[in-house]
Amino acid sequence: MIYWELFYAFFKIGLFTIGGGYASLPLIENEVVNNQSWLTLQEYTDIVTISQVTPGPIAINSASFVGTKVAGFFGAVIATMGTIMPSIIIALILARIYYKYRSVDSMQGVLMGLRPAVVALIASAGASLLVAALFQTGGFSLFGQEINLVAVLLMVLAFIALRKYKVDSILVIFICGIIGIALSFAGIF
C-alpha cells in the first residue's frame, strides 16, 4: 500500500511540475509534509539541501530521498519512477504536438502564458526555503519570529560571492557547508 501511495504522490508531483525542478519544490513540500506527513518541514528542508548538492535533478533526488525514508530502497525506486513517468509521457506527446503546430500563433501564446506560472512556483519554493533556513532558533526575535543571524549572514555573504564576485556556485555551497559544520561543532549553528 505504501508503494502505491509513494508512486501516486510523486506521479502527481511529476504531472503538475511545470518549469523544472525548482518549480516542483512547493508541490513536494505540500505532498510530503502537509498531506502525507512523511516528513517534518525541517526534514524536508534538509532533503532539499542534500538534493541540491548531489548530482541530478532536484525533483528526482528529493523523490529518491523521501522514498528511502518512507519505504527503503524499493520506496526510492517507486517514488523516482512516479516522478519521471509523467515527464516521459508528456514530453513525447508535447514533442509531437509542437513539431506539428510550432508555427501556429496560439502555440506561442500558450508558452507565453505558462511563464508567469513557472516564475510563481519557483518564487514560492524560494520563499519556503528562506523561511525554513532563516527563522530558526539562535537569533533575535522580530515580529514574534526568531531569526537566525548566522544563517542570514551566510546567505548575504553567499549572495554577494555569487552575484558580485561571480564565485562558482559549487565552491560557495562547499564553503557554506564547511562553515556550517564548523559552527555546528562550535555549538553556534
Backbone hydrogen bonds, N-H to C=O, Kabsch-Sander energy under -0.5 kcal/mol:
donor,donor_aa,acceptor,acceptor_aa,energy
5,E,1,M,-2.2
6,L,2,I,-2.6
7,F,3,Y,-2.7
8,Y,4,W,-3.1
9,A,5,E,-2.5
10,F,6,L,-2.4
11,F,7,F,-2.3
12,K,8,Y,-2.3
13,I,9,A,-1.8
14,G,10,F,-2.6
15,L,11,F,-2.4
16,F,12,K,-2.1
17,T,13,I,-0.7
18,I,16,F,-0.8
19,G,17,T,-0.5
24,S,20,G,-0.6
24,S,21,G,-1.2
25,L,21,G,-0.6
25,L,22,Y,-0.9
28,I,24,S,-2.8
29,E,25,L,-2.8
30,N,26,P,-2.4
31,E,27,L,-2.3
32,V,28,I,-3.1
33,V,29,E,-2.3
34,N,29,E,-1.2
35,N,30,N,-2.8
36,Q,31,E,-2.7
38,W,32,V,-1.8
39,L,32,V,-1.9
44,Y,40,T,-2.5
45,T,41,L,-2.4
46,D,42,Q,-2.2
47,I,43,E,-2.4
48,V,44,Y,-2.5
49,T,45,T,-2.3
50,I,46,D,-2.7
51,S,47,I,-2.8
52,Q,48,V,-1.6
53,V,49,T,-1.3
54,T,50,I,-0.8
61,N,57,P,-2.5
62,S,58,I,-2.6
63,A,59,A,-2.3
64,S,60,I,-2.5
65,F,61,N,-2.5
66,V,62,S,-2.9
67,G,63,A,-2.8
68,T,64,S,-2.2
69,K,65,F,-2.2
70,V,66,V,-2.6
71,A,67,G,-2.9
72,G,68,T,-1.9
75,G,71,A,-1.0
76,A,72,G,-1.9
77,V,73,F,-2.1
78,I,74,F,-2.6
79,A,75,G,-2.7
80,T,76,A,-2.3
81,M,77,V,-2.5
82,G,78,I,-2.4
83,T,79,A,-1.7
84,I,80,T,-2.1
85,M,81,M,-2.2
87,S,83,T,-0.5
88,I,84,I,-2.2
89,I,85,M,-2.3
90,I,86,P,-3.2
91,A,87,S,-2.6
92,L,88,I,-1.9
93,I,89,I,-2.0
94,L,90,I,-3.3
95,A,91,A,-2.3
96,R,92,L,-1.5
97,I,93,I,-2.3
98,Y,94,L,-3.4
99,Y,95,A,-2.2
100,K,96,R,-1.3
101,Y,97,I,-2.6
102,R,98,Y,-1.3
104,V,101,Y,-1.8
107,M,104,V,-0.8
108,Q,104,V,-1.1
109,G,105,D,-1.9
110,V,106,S,-2.1
111,L,107,M,-1.9
112,M,108,Q,-2.2
113,G,109,G,-2.1
114,L,110,V,-1.5
115,R,111,L,-1.0
117,A,113,G,-0.6
118,V,114,L,-2.0
119,V,115,R,-2.3
120,A,116,P,-2.2
121,L,117,A,-2.1
122,I,118,V,-2.3
123,A,119,V,-2.5
124,S,120,A,-2.3
125,A,121,L,-2.1
126,G,122,I,-2.4
127,A,123,A,-2.5
128,S,124,S,-2.2
129,L,125,A,-2.3
130,L,126,G,-2.4
131,V,127,A,-2.4
132,A,128,S,-2.3
133,A,129,L,-2.2
134,L,130,L,-2.6
135,F,131,V,-2.1
136,Q,134,L,-1.5
140,F,147,I,-1.3
142,L,145,Q,-3.3
145,Q,142,L,-1.8
147,I,140,F,-3.5
147,I,145,Q,-0.5
148,N,134,L,-3.6
149,L,147,I,-0.9
152,V,148,N,-2.0
153,L,149,L,-2.6
154,L,150,V,-2.6
155,M,151,A,-2.4
156,V,152,V,-2.5
157,L,153,L,-2.6
158,A,154,L,-2.6
159,F,155,M,-2.5
160,I,156,V,-2.5
161,A,157,L,-2.5
162,L,158,A,-2.4
163,R,159,F,-2.9
164,K,160,I,-1.9
165,Y,160,I,-1.5
167,V,161,A,-2.8
172,V,168,D,-2.0
173,I,169,S,-2.5
174,F,170,I,-2.5
175,I,171,L,-2.9
176,C,172,V,-2.6
177,G,173,I,-2.3
178,I,174,F,-2.4
179,I,175,I,-2.7
180,G,176,C,-2.7
181,I,177,G,-2.3
182,A,178,I,-2.7
183,L,179,I,-2.9
184,S,180,G,-2.0
185,F,181,I,-2.5
186,A,182,A,-1.8
187,G,184,S,-0.8
188,I,183,L,-2.6
189,F,183,L,-1.3
